[in-house]
Structure formats: C-alpha cells, structure tokens
Amino acid sequence: MTFWFDHNLSTWGWVGMTIGMVAFWGLLIGGVVWTVRSLNTRDQRTDTSGPPGPEQLLAQRFALGEIDETEYHDRLTVLRGGERPTVRS
C-alpha cells in the first residue's frame, strides 16, 4: 500500500509546513501576550481602592462648588510645586 506522498514531501510541502508552523507559534505567543497585557491593563484601570489624591480632592471640591476657579488654580499651582500666589485684597 502506498501513501499519498509516499513519505516524500516536495519543496512546496516543506515550505507550507514551515509557514504553517511559524504562523501557529506566532498566533499562540501573540495570544498569550495579548491576554496578559489586557488583564494587567484591566487591573490598573479598576484599582480605585486607595484614597483619592490631593489633586482629585481639589477637583472634586471645585466641581461641587465649594471653591471658586481662582482658588482652585491657586491651590493647584501650590500642589504642583509652583510659587505661592500673592494674597489678593
């Protein structure tokens, strides 16, 4: 009984197998990398368990109307390490 290729692949058979193997491993490795990166990114986006930072608190107070725009910008400048604003009369 003879087999279809008779245990001898032609040149195109070898080329096809090589391309198929490279594509298979590339897709497998790419899928694993994509999965790990997407899980890592999702963990960083949903990590809101910690307390809000000072700039977030300042923005929240401004949004609620507790401070005006001038005071918001003055305090934001101080938080970011800028010069203290002069006292206005």
Backbone as CSV, one residue per row, in Angstrom:
resi,resn,N_x,N_y,N_z,CA_x,CA_y,CA_z,C_x,C_y,C_z
1,MET,0.839,-1.177,0.000,0.000,0.000,0.000,0.883,1.238,0.000
2,THR,0.634,2.146,-0.895,1.415,3.378,-0.953,0.586,4.517,-0.392
3,PHE,1.276,5.433,0.214,0.618,6.610,0.765,0.621,7.720,-0.266
4,TRP,-0.140,8.753,0.032,-0.327,9.834,-0.935,0.993,10.473,-1.324
5,PHE,1.830,10.858,-0.330,3.116,11.467,-0.632,4.247,10.442,-0.684
6,ASP,3.955,9.245,-0.365,4.958,8.179,-0.349,6.130,8.566,0.545
7,HIS,5.833,9.244,1.669,6.808,9.676,2.673,7.835,10.651,2.131
8,ASN,7.573,11.264,1.019,8.466,12.274,0.460,7.658,13.529,0.177
9,LEU,7.965,14.614,0.888,7.306,15.875,0.612,8.097,16.627,-0.432
10,SER,7.393,17.308,-1.265,8.081,18.144,-2.246,8.571,19.418,-1.561
11,THR,9.224,20.273,-2.307,9.713,21.541,-1.762,8.559,22.380,-1.258
12,TRP,7.467,22.415,-1.976,6.309,23.205,-1.549,5.678,22.638,-0.278
13,GLY,5.778,21.361,-0.086,5.285,20.755,1.154,6.066,21.243,2.359
14,TRP,7.384,21.296,2.222,8.230,21.792,3.303,7.993,23.274,3.557
15,VAL,7.857,24.056,2.500,7.605,25.492,2.645,6.265,25.712,3.340
16,GLY,5.261,24.965,2.924,3.938,25.092,3.551,3.956,24.722,5.022
17,MET,4.656,23.632,5.348,4.741,23.233,6.755,5.498,24.276,7.579
18,THR,6.555,24.840,7.029,7.336,25.853,7.746,6.501,27.100,7.996
19,ILE,5.826,27.580,6.972,4.982,28.773,7.135,3.853,28.496,8.125
20,GLY,3.262,27.322,8.032,2.186,26.961,8.963,2.662,26.904,10.406
21,MET,3.847,26.352,10.616,4.385,26.243,11.977,4.725,27.614,12.539
22,VAL,5.334,28.481,11.736,5.671,29.833,12.194,4.388,30.604,12.503
23,ALA,3.379,30.478,11.648,2.106,31.169,11.889,1.435,30.643,13.155
24,PHE,1.445,29.335,13.354,0.837,28.753,14.549,1.492,29.275,15.819
25,TRP,2.824,29.211,15.895,3.515,29.665,17.100,3.402,31.172,17.280
26,GLY,3.409,31.916,16.176,3.241,33.365,16.274,1.875,33.732,16.837
27,LEU,0.825,33.069,16.345,-0.520,33.332,16.871,-0.652,32.897,18.329
28,LEU,-0.070,31.784,18.678,-0.143,31.297,20.058,0.572,32.253,21.018
29,ILE,1.793,32.635,20.684,2.555,33.552,21.547,1.890,34.927,21.584
30,GLY,1.434,35.417,20.429,0.742,36.703,20.391,-0.532,36.694,21.233
31,GLY,-1.270,35.595,21.197,-2.490,35.485,22.008,-2.198,35.504,23.497
32,VAL,-1.147,34.823,23.897,-0.774,34.820,25.318,-0.335,36.213,25.755
33,VAL,0.485,36.874,24.950,0.950,38.230,25.286,-0.238,39.185,25.359
34,TRP,-1.148,39.117,24.403,-2.328,39.993,24.389,-3.197,39.762,25.618
35,THR,-3.396,38.493,25.991,-4.214,38.172,27.159,-3.587,38.726,28.437
36,VAL,-2.291,38.529,28.606,-1.617,39.005,29.820,-1.659,40.533,29.886
37,ARG,-1.409,41.203,28.766,-1.427,42.670,28.759,-2.823,43.213,29.023
38,SER,-3.847,42.582,28.451,-5.201,43.087,28.674,-5.646,42.866,30.111
39,LEU,-5.261,41.753,30.714,-5.601,41.525,32.123,-4.870,42.512,33.013
40,ASN,-3.620,42.795,32.717,-2.837,43.745,33.501,-3.419,45.146,33.388
41,THR,-3.823,45.558,32.199,-4.404,46.883,31.992,-5.737,46.998,32.718
42,ARG,-6.539,45.960,32.680,-7.836,45.981,33.349,-7.663,46.127,34.855
43,ASP,-6.642,45.458,35.423,-6.386,45.574,36.859,-5.991,46.994,37.235
44,GLN,-5.224,47.661,36.405,-4.797,49.026,36.709,-5.953,50.000,36.607
45,ARG,-6.868,49.795,35.658,-7.987,50.716,35.492,-8.992,50.602,36.627
46,THR,-9.199,49.409,37.146,-10.220,49.220,38.172,-9.671,49.336,39.586
47,ASP,-8.402,49.677,39.733,-7.811,49.794,41.063,-8.123,51.177,41.638
48,THR,-9.306,51.317,42.207,-9.709,52.578,42.833,-9.914,52.400,44.325
49,SER,-9.286,51.373,44.880,-9.491,51.075,46.291,-8.768,52.061,47.208
50,GLY,-7.731,52.715,46.710,-6.964,53.635,47.536,-7.669,54.971,47.687
51,PRO,-7.191,55.772,48.621,-7.795,57.097,48.817,-7.474,58.013,47.643
52,PRO,-8.341,58.973,47.361,-8.061,59.898,46.257,-6.882,60.801,46.600
53,GLY,-6.160,61.209,45.571,-5.002,62.075,45.747,-5.432,63.508,45.992
54,PRO,-4.488,64.372,46.352,-4.825,65.759,46.664,-5.409,66.515,45.468
55,GLU,-4.897,66.245,44.263,-5.445,66.931,43.094,-6.874,66.472,42.808
56,GLN,-7.146,65.196,43.044,-8.504,64.690,42.848,-9.466,65.317,43.857
57,LEU,-9.017,65.445,45.105,-9.865,66.074,46.114,-10.132,67.540,45.775
58,LEU,-9.103,68.221,45.303,-9.250,69.622,44.923,-10.227,69.765,43.755
59,ALA,-10.089,68.889,42.757,-11.001,68.924,41.617,-12.437,68.621,42.045
60,GLN,-12.586,67.717,42.995,-13.923,67.386,43.491,-14.537,68.581,44.218
61,ARG,-13.752,69.259,45.037,-14.269,70.439,45.738,-14.670,71.536,44.753
62,PHE,-13.876,71.701,43.676,-14.207,72.687,42.655,-15.493,72.288,41.932
63,ALA,-15.631,71.016,41.621,-16.824,70.539,40.928,-18.074,70.701,41.782
64,LEU,-17.932,70.558,43.083,-19.089,70.700,43.976,-19.407,72.163,44.288
65,GLY,-18.534,73.071,43.861,-18.786,74.483,44.090,-18.309,74.988,45.437
66,GLU,-17.509,74.201,46.140,-17.004,74.615,47.445,-15.926,75.692,47.318
67,ILE,-15.197,75.696,46.209,-14.179,76.708,45.963,-14.397,77.279,44.565
68,ASP,-13.943,78.512,44.365,-14.124,79.131,43.046,-12.927,78.804,42.151
69,GLU,-12.995,79.260,40.904,-11.973,78.922,39.919,-10.610,79.485,40.288
70,THR,-10.567,80.693,40.786,-9.296,81.312,41.154,-8.622,80.529,42.277
71,GLU,-9.397,80.199,43.291,-8.836,79.440,44.410,-8.385,78.054,43.950
72,TYR,-9.145,77.448,43.050,-8.770,76.137,42.511,-7.411,76.207,41.815
73,HIS,-7.240,77.175,40.923,-5.984,77.291,40.191,-4.828,77.646,41.119
74,ASP,-5.071,78.508,42.108,-4.020,78.857,43.066,-3.563,77.625,43.839
75,ARG,-4.502,76.868,44.348,-4.149,75.675,45.131,-3.505,74.599,44.255
76,LEU,-3.963,74.478,43.026,-3.373,73.505,42.112,-1.918,73.864,41.808
77,THR,-1.638,75.139,41.651,-0.268,75.594,41.426,0.614,75.244,42.612
78,VAL,0.117,75.448,43.816,0.886,75.119,45.024,1.117,73.616,45.110
79,LEU,0.081,72.818,44.803,0.232,71.357,44.868,1.273,70.847,43.874
80,ARG,1.348,71.471,42.737,2.289,71.022,41.713,3.672,71.612,41.889
81,GLY,3.892,72.332,42.964,5.221,72.822,43.295,5.547,74.181,42.716
82,GLY,4.562,74.906,42.292,4.795,76.251,41.769,4.910,77.262,42.900
83,GLU,5.079,78.504,42.529,5.185,79.559,43.537,3.824,79.780,44.176
84,ARG,3.883,80.188,45.437,2.641,80.533,46.126,2.069,81.787,45.511
85,PRO,0.779,81.822,45.278,0.172,83.014,44.710,0.170,84.139,45.737
86,THR,0.212,85.363,45.256,0.167,86.510,46.162,-1.225,86.646,46.731
87,VAL,-1.288,87.187,47.924,-2.572,87.355,48.602,-3.303,88.517,47.945
88,ARG,-4.541,88.249,47.584,-5.339,89.280,46.933,-6.213,89.980,47.968
89,SER,-6.398,91.274,47.785,-7.226,92.016,48.740,-8.625,92.139,48.236
